[in-house]
Amino acid sequence: MVSSSSIEYKKRMIKTWNEIAPRYHKRWANKSIGPFQSTQKLVKMAKLRSGYFVLDLACGTGAVTREILGKIGKTGHVIGVDTSKTALQIARKSIKAENADFAIFDAENFEFNQKFDVITCQYALFFFPNATKALHNIKKSLRKGGTLVIATHGAGNTVPYFSNILDSVQKFIPDYIPSGAPDLDRFGNKAGLKKAIAKAGFSQIMIQEYKFWYSPGTFSKYLSDYLKYLAKPLKEKIDKLNPKQKAELKQAIKQKTIPYTKNNVIKFPWKVLILSAKN
Ligand SMILES: C[S@@+](CC[C@H](N)C(=O)[O-])C[C@H]1O[C@@H](n2cnc3c(N)ncnc32)[C@H](O)[C@@H]1O
């Protein structure tokens, strides 16, 4: 059964990604930036061949789709799907190839009349409230022996870029993460990720763990950029704090960045898991 909280959550996700996709594309969706160094590694693990039919699930603005295109030749075909129409518009505009198509689909509810050789999913599995359903859907859509590759962020403070701010903000705003939201850390460790993929019936599961580095600059740049790229509803919650609370919050976050700061510049480690599995 689909719960009303997961429907609400999905609506919020669509709104959020429609709002932040242009900023996301500009700032993050670049294979040389911090965690996005995963893009080429993920595509390499997919062992793509010329002529392959590939699905890039939750393709966003097309960071992975573009890399896939470079590997499947003119006879291959890639389809990027996502729930954000703004993200898809950006992907369509920046990737103009006859053998790339983009379409709006929810990861938990898509169907194509041809099976894929490979399905990729970078930095999105944790966003699906019913990830089990999405994984069953993926399995059904892959040919026998086809490959699934997934990239996820590490959990908790293995990605201090997120956790420094989230952990501090939640002390001041307990309902900062709206109820009904899935636990975004649930696939951020090898055991949790492997269990979910094995349970969905995949075999030959391999997980590589990476530690990338990302420098957001000085503390004030880190904080102001983070707030600038935050979706409106979350920003509004922070804006409602009184000046004293805001100052305390800032101090709490700053304290957490000290171990990563040298000569006033922050450099964060960023754990990433990349999984490959066979149908
Ligand atoms: C962090 S972005 C990753 C985009 C892309 N894979 C990349 O590596 O740049 C997460 C994407 O997941 C999409 N998304 C979230 N929930 C989804 C769902 N249920 N079905 C399909 N896409 C979804 C969002 O719209 C967003 O574009």
Ligand as a Chemical Component Dictionary entry (heavy atoms), coordinates in Angstrom:
data_LIG
# 
_chem_comp.id                   LIG 
_chem_comp.type                 NON-POLYMER 
_chem_comp.pdbx_formal_charge   0 
_chem_comp.three_letter_code    LIG 
# 
loop_
_chem_comp_atom.comp_id 
_chem_comp_atom.atom_id 
_chem_comp_atom.alt_atom_id 
_chem_comp_atom.type_symbol 
_chem_comp_atom.charge 
_chem_comp_atom.model_Cartn_x 
_chem_comp_atom.model_Cartn_y 
_chem_comp_atom.model_Cartn_z 
_chem_comp_atom.pdbx_ordinal 
LIG C1  C1  C 0  21.124 14.021 -6.254  1  
LIG S1  S1  S 1  20.185 13.990 -7.702  2  
LIG C2  C2  C 0  21.118 12.856 -8.679  3  
LIG C3  C3  C 0  20.945 13.092 -10.150 4  
LIG C4  C4  C 0  21.924 12.323 -11.062 5  
LIG N1  N1  N 0  21.766 10.889 -10.923 6  
LIG C5  C5  C 0  23.344 12.754 -10.823 7  
LIG O1  O1  O 0  24.176 11.897 -10.483 8  
LIG O2  O2  O -1 23.631 13.948 -10.960 9  
LIG C6  C6  C 0  18.768 13.063 -7.244  10 
LIG C7  C7  C 0  17.702 12.954 -8.329  11 
LIG O3  O3  O 0  16.736 11.969 -7.930  12 
LIG C8  C8  C 0  15.495 12.355 -8.473  13 
LIG N2  N2  N 0  14.436 11.599 -7.787  14 
LIG C9  C9  C 0  14.073 11.674 -6.496  15 
LIG N3  N3  N 0  13.062 10.824 -6.243  16 
LIG C10 C10 C 0  12.801 10.172 -7.396  17 
LIG C11 C11 C 0  11.882 9.131  -7.771  18 
LIG N4  N4  N 0  11.027 8.616  -6.889  19 
LIG N5  N5  N 0  11.903 8.693  -9.051  20 
LIG C12 C12 C 0  12.762 9.219  -9.955  21 
LIG N6  N6  N 0  13.640 10.203 -9.661  22 
LIG C13 C13 C 0  13.673 10.666 -8.397  23 
LIG C14 C14 C 0  15.480 13.854 -8.213  24 
LIG O4  O4  O 0  14.496 14.513 -8.995  25 
LIG C15 C15 C 0  16.910 14.237 -8.575  26 
LIG O5  O5  O 0  17.022 14.618 -9.921  27 
# 
loop_
_chem_comp_bond.comp_id 
_chem_comp_bond.atom_id_1 
_chem_comp_bond.atom_id_2 
_chem_comp_bond.value_order 
_chem_comp_bond.pdbx_ordinal 
LIG C1  S1  SING 1  
LIG S1  C2  SING 2  
LIG S1  C6  SING 3  
LIG C2  C3  SING 4  
LIG C3  C4  SING 5  
LIG C4  N1  SING 6  
LIG C4  C5  SING 7  
LIG C5  O1  DOUB 8  
LIG C5  O2  SING 9  
LIG C6  C7  SING 10 
LIG C7  O3  SING 11 
LIG C7  C15 SING 12 
LIG O3  C8  SING 13 
LIG C8  N2  SING 14 
LIG C8  C14 SING 15 
LIG N2  C9  SING 16 
LIG N2  C13 SING 17 
LIG C9  N3  DOUB 18 
LIG N3  C10 SING 19 
LIG C10 C11 SING 20 
LIG C10 C13 DOUB 21 
LIG C11 N4  SING 22 
LIG C11 N5  DOUB 23 
LIG N5  C12 SING 24 
LIG C12 N6  DOUB 25 
LIG N6  C13 SING 26 
LIG C14 O4  SING 27 
LIG C14 C15 SING 28 
LIG C15 O5  SING 29 
# 
